[in-house]
């Protein structure tokens, strides 16, 4: 039996929704198209932001902040880029509210130009860059530079349009994490991103047990919080709720907490802890001496981090196929063969506008052109032109 129904194999889309619900990550908002990110979800998002912020700054980049609103005319400069967003944009047309006769409010003061709540930021950033000289990352070529007049003077003293890139991250990264690491028991959070690394679950049968056990748990939590891990210290939560029947344990399994500690009178008497790891089956638990566990908590978390990464890497390799024939490519994504569902396809590729329609028919797109290329000569699947460039294709959902 699993904690999440249906399983991934039975109905992947519904499994994904149930993981979010059972982990209590987010819920729908009264504002249509928006969501409320709850404490666990936001703690996860904060850790993602902080990790990526350090990575960006290590390369010498700096942060800036741009307005939420983009003038309609900016979108019109790069219509092809925003085509996919056009049907989902929120548009602001008035600048204030005023009272209606008989009560209520109504928009007033129509804007000279509508403002778009930005679904993507390249257009407004491009306009500013022209004055200055998933996650996703894009090599934008010179398209936005031409639309926004971003120019520089080259070594020969001539003006030319800049070649631009775009990096962007959003809470969609949490969705990627769920799909990459989650299982049929719920969310699995890699320790370096987990809002809490350890949850302590006191087990008590009576008031006398409660006092002893809670004192032990508080002391254990203090010792663990003093241990280093990653960029900071071990983060610990004590769940002292009075719940029976295993409900408390399963709530933290579904929430993806890396390590669960069940502490009862027997553990106190033995000077030990009973722990479960989220990278192992839910029923698998082990006992460890108190001092040994505290001193090795950092190593345990690093081991979990490494195992989860290697597991995800192995899954990606198993679901990536090198394809050099058009017919095989179509079978890979059409699902014509038993056991073939279409994952990543690494194929020889020539960038040609005529390819777009062919890929659209299969609902497939180029996801990435790897930096590290083996320089193997082959023929593009779609144009037949010789090339030594290879790209990764996948179906977007």
C-alpha positions in Angstrom: 0.0 0.0 0.0 1.1 3.5 -0.7 0.2 6.8 0.9 -0.7 8.6 -2.4 -3.6 7.4 -4.6 -3.5 7.0 -7.5 0.1 6.0 -8.0 2.4 7.5 -10.6 1.9 4.5 -12.8 -1.9 4.7 -12.6 -2.5 8.4 -13.2 0.6 10.7 -13.2 -1.2 14.0 -13.4 -3.5 13.2 -10.5 -0.6 11.7 -8.5 1.1 15.1 -8.9 -1.9 17.0 -7.6 -2.3 14.6 -4.7 1.4 15.0 -3.6 0.9 18.8 -3.5 -2.3 18.4 -1.5 -1.0 15.8 1.0 2.2 17.6 1.5 0.2 20.8 2.2 2.4 22.8 -0.2 -0.2 25.2 -1.7 -3.9 25.8 -2.3 -6.0 27.7 -4.7 -6.5 31.4 -4.3 -9.7 33.5 -4.5 -8.0 35.3 -7.3 -8.4 33.1 -10.4 -5.2 31.8 -11.8 -3.3 32.5 -8.6 -2.3 30.2 -5.7 -1.5 30.5 -2.0 1.9 29.0 -1.2 1.8 27.6 2.3 4.6 27.4 4.9 6.3 24.2 3.7 6.1 25.2 0.1 7.4 28.7 0.7 10.2 27.4 2.9 11.2 25.2 0.0 11.0 28.1 -2.4 13.1 30.3 -0.1 15.9 27.7 0.0 15.8 27.3 -3.8 16.1 31.1 -4.2 19.0 31.4 -1.8 20.9 28.5 -3.3 20.5 29.9 -6.9 21.3 33.5 -5.7 24.7 32.3 -4.3 25.4 30.5 -7.6 24.6 33.5 -9.7 26.6 35.9 -7.5 29.6 33.5 -7.6 29.8 34.2 -11.3 29.9 37.9 -10.8 26.2 38.6 -11.6 24.1 41.2 -9.6 20.4 41.4 -8.9 18.0 44.0 -10.2 14.2 44.5 -9.8 11.8 45.3 -12.6 8.1 46.4 -12.5 5.3 43.9 -12.4 3.6 45.8 -15.3 4.7 46.0 -18.9 3.3 48.4 -21.5 1.4 46.7 -24.3 3.7 48.4 -26.9 6.7 46.5 -25.4 5.0 43.2 -26.0 4.2 44.2 -29.6 7.9 44.7 -30.3 8.5 41.0 -29.9 5.1 39.4 -30.8 6.6 36.0 -31.7 8.2 35.5 -28.3 5.0 36.3 -26.3 2.7 34.4 -28.6 2.5 31.5 -26.2 1.6 33.7 -23.3 -0.9 36.0 -25.0 -4.0 34.0 -24.1 -3.1 33.9 -20.4 -2.2 37.5 -19.7 -3.9 39.7 -17.2 -4.4 43.2 -18.6 -4.8 46.4 -16.5 -6.9 49.1 -18.3 -7.9 51.5 -15.5 -6.0 53.5 -12.8 -8.4 53.7 -9.9 -11.7 52.6 -8.4 -14.7 54.8 -7.6 -18.0 54.3 -5.9 -21.0 53.2 -8.0 -24.4 54.7 -7.5 -26.3 52.5 -5.1 -23.1 51.0 -3.6 -20.1 49.0 -4.7 -17.0 50.0 -6.7 -16.2 50.3 -10.4 -13.0 50.9 -12.4 -12.4 54.5 -13.5 -9.7 56.5 -15.2 -8.9 54.5 -18.3 -5.2 54.2 -19.1 -3.8 55.7 -22.3 -2.0 52.4 -22.8 -3.0 49.0 -21.3 -0.5 47.4 -18.9 0.3 43.7 -18.9 1.0 41.8 -15.7 4.2 40.3 -17.0 4.3 36.6 -17.7 8.0 36.9 -18.9 10.5 39.7 -18.4 12.7 39.9 -21.5 10.8 42.8 -23.2 11.0 45.2 -20.3 14.5 44.2 -19.4 15.6 44.7 -23.0 14.3 48.3 -23.0 16.4 49.1 -19.9 19.5 47.4 -21.2 19.3 49.6 -24.3 19.8 52.5 -21.9 22.6 50.7 -19.9 24.9 49.0 -22.4 13.1 26.0 -13.6 14.1 27.3 -14.1 14.9 28.5 -17.7 18.0 29.8 -19.5 17.8 31.0 -23.1 20.3 32.1 -25.7 18.2 34.8 -27.3 20.6 35.6 -30.2 20.1 39.2 -31.4 16.2 39.1 -31.5 15.5 41.1 -28.4 18.5 43.4 -29.1 17.0 44.4 -32.4 13.6 44.9 -30.9 14.9 47.0 -28.0 17.8 48.7 -29.8 20.5 47.2 -27.5 23.7 48.1 -29.2 27.4 48.2 -28.3 30.6 49.4 -30.0 32.9 46.6 -31.0 36.7 46.6 -31.1 36.6 48.0 -34.6 34.6 50.9 -33.4 31.5 49.7 -35.2 28.0 49.5 -33.7 26.3 46.1 -33.6 23.4 44.5 -31.8 24.2 42.6 -28.6 23.9 38.9 -28.3 21.7 38.3 -25.2 20.9 35.5 -22.8 18.0 35.1 -20.3 17.9 33.3 -17.0 14.7 32.9 -15.1 13.5 30.8 -12.1 10.0 30.5 -10.6 8.0 28.2 -8.3 7.8 25.8 -11.3 11.1 24.5 -9.9 9.1 23.0 -7.1 7.0 21.2 -9.6 10.3 19.8 -11.2 11.5 18.7 -7.8 8.2 16.9 -7.1 8.4 15.0 -10.4 12.1 14.3 -10.2 12.2 12.9 -6.6 8.6 12.3 -5.4 7.3 8.7 -5.0 4.0 6.9 -4.4 4.2 7.9 -0.7 4.4 11.6 -1.5 7.0 14.4 -1.6 10.7 13.7 -1.2 12.8 16.8 -0.5 16.6 16.7 -1.0 18.2 17.7 2.4 19.9 20.9 1.0 16.5 22.3 0.1 14.5 21.0 3.0 12.9 23.6 5.4 13.5 21.1 8.2 16.1 18.3 8.0 14.9 16.3 11.0 11.4 16.0 12.6 11.3 14.5 16.1 8.2 12.6 16.9 7.7 12.0 20.7 5.9 8.8 21.7 4.2 8.8 25.1 1.6 6.7 26.8 0.9 8.7 29.9 1.8 12.0 31.6 4.9 10.6 33.2 6.2 9.4 29.8 5.3 12.8 28.3 7.5 14.8 30.6 10.5 12.4 30.3 10.2 12.1 26.6 9.8 15.8 25.9 12.8 16.7 28.0 14.9 14.2 26.0 13.5 15.5 22.7 14.3 19.1 23.5 17.8 18.2 24.5 18.3 16.2 21.3 16.9 19.0 19.2 19.3 21.5 20.8 22.3 19.1 20.1 21.3 18.6 16.5 20.7 22.3 15.8 24.4 22.9 16.8 25.6 20.6 14.0 26.8 22.0 10.7 25.2 21.1 7.4 25.5 22.7 4.0 25.6 26.5 4.3 24.3 26.6 7.9 23.1 24.3 10.7 20.8 21.3 11.0 17.1 22.5 11.1 14.9 20.5 13.5 11.2 20.4 14.2 9.5 18.7 17.2 6.0 17.6 16.4 4.4 17.2 19.8 0.8 16.8 18.5 -1.2 14.2 20.3 -2.0 11.9 17.3 -2.2 8.1 17.3 -2.4 5.3 14.7 0.7 6.4 12.8 -1.0 9.4 11.4 1.7 11.8 12.6 4.5 9.7 11.1 2.7 9.4 7.7 2.0 13.1 7.6 5.8 13.8 7.6 6.5 11.0 5.1 4.1 12.7 2.7 5.7 16.1 3.4 9.1 14.7 2.4 11.0 15.5 5.6 14.4 13.9 5.1 14.8 12.2 8.6 12.1 11.1 11.1 13.0 10.3 14.6 10.6 8.4 16.8 11.4 8.8 20.4 9.7 6.8 23.2 10.5 5.6 26.7 12.5 2.6 25.4 14.8 5.0 23.4 15.5 7.0 26.5 16.4 3.9 28.5 18.6 2.6 25.8 20.2 6.0 25.0 19.2 5.6 21.3 17.0 7.0 18.6 14.8 5.2 16.0 15.1 6.9 12.6 13.5 6.6 9.2 15.0 8.1 6.1 12.9 9.5 3.3 15.2 8.1 0.6 14.3 4.6 1.8 11.1 2.6 2.1 8.7 4.1 4.7 8.7 0.8 6.7 12.5 0.7 6.9 13.7 2.0 10.3 16.9 1.7 12.2 18.1 2.2 15.8 21.3 4.3 16.4 23.1 5.4 19.6 22.2 8.9 20.6 25.8 10.3 20.4 26.6 8.5 17.2 23.5 9.9 15.5 24.2 13.5 16.6 27.8 13.4 15.5 27.0 11.8 12.1 23.8 13.8 11.2 25.7 15.9 8.7 27.2 12.8 7.0 23.8 11.1 6.9 22.2 14.2 5.2 25.0 14.4 2.7 24.6 10.7 1.9 20.9 11.2 1.3 21.6 14.3 -0.9 24.0 12.2 -3.0 21.7 9.2 -3.3 18.8 11.3 -4.4 20.9 13.0 -7.0 22.3 9.8 -8.3 18.9 8.2 -8.4 17.5 11.1 -10.5 20.5 11.1 -12.8 20.1 7.3 -13.4 16.4 7.8 -14.2 17.3 10.6 -16.7 19.9 8.3 -18.4 17.4 5.4 -18.6 14.9 7.7 -20.3 17.2 9.4 -22.8 17.7 7.8 -26.2 20.1 8.8 -28.9 18.2 8.9 -32.2 19.5 9.5 -35.7 16.5 8.3 -37.8 13.3 10.3 -38.3 11.1 7.2 -38.1 12.5 6.1 -34.8 12.0 9.7 -33.5 8.3 9.6 -34.4 7.8 6.2 -32.8 9.6 7.4 -29.6 7.0 10.2 -29.2 4.0 8.6 -30.7 4.1 5.7 -28.3 3.7 3.2 -31.0 5.9 0.6 -29.3 5.0 -1.2 -26.1 7.0 0.3 -23.2 7.9 3.5 -25.3 6.5 6.6 -23.8 8.9 9.2 -25.1 11.5 10.8 -22.7 14.5 12.8 -23.8 15.9 12.3 -27.3 19.4 13.4 -28.3 19.5 14.0 -32.0 21.6 15.8 -34.7 20.0 19.1 -35.3 20.2 22.1 -37.6 18.3 25.3 -36.5 15.8 25.9 -39.3 12.4 27.7 -39.1 10.8 24.9 -41.1 11.4 22.5 -38.3 8.8 24.1 -36.0 5.7 22.8 -37.7 7.1 19.3 -37.9 7.8 19.3 -34.2 4.4 20.9 -33.3 2.6 17.9 -34.9 4.3 15.7 -32.3 4.0 18.2 -29.5 7.7 18.1 -29.1 10.3 20.9 -28.9 14.0 21.5 -28.5 14.7 21.7 -24.8 18.4 22.2 -24.7 21.5 22.4 -26.9 24.2 21.0 -24.6 27.4 23.0 -24.1 29.5 19.9 -24.3 29.2 18.4 -27.8 31.0 15.3 -29.0 31.5 16.9 -32.5 30.1 13.8 -34.2 29.1 14.4 -37.8 25.6 13.3 -38.8 22.5 14.5 -40.6 19.7 16.6 -39.1 16.6 14.5 -38.7 14.3 17.2 -40.1 16.3 18.9 -42.9 18.8 16.2 -43.9 21.5 18.8 -43.7 25.0 17.6 -42.4 25.7 18.9 -38.9 27.9 18.2 -35.9 25.4 19.9 -33.5 23.2 17.8 -31.3 20.1 18.9 -29.4 17.9 17.4 -26.7 14.2 17.1 -27.5 11.3 16.4 -25.3 7.5 16.7 -25.1 6.2 19.7 -23.1 3.3 19.0 -20.7 
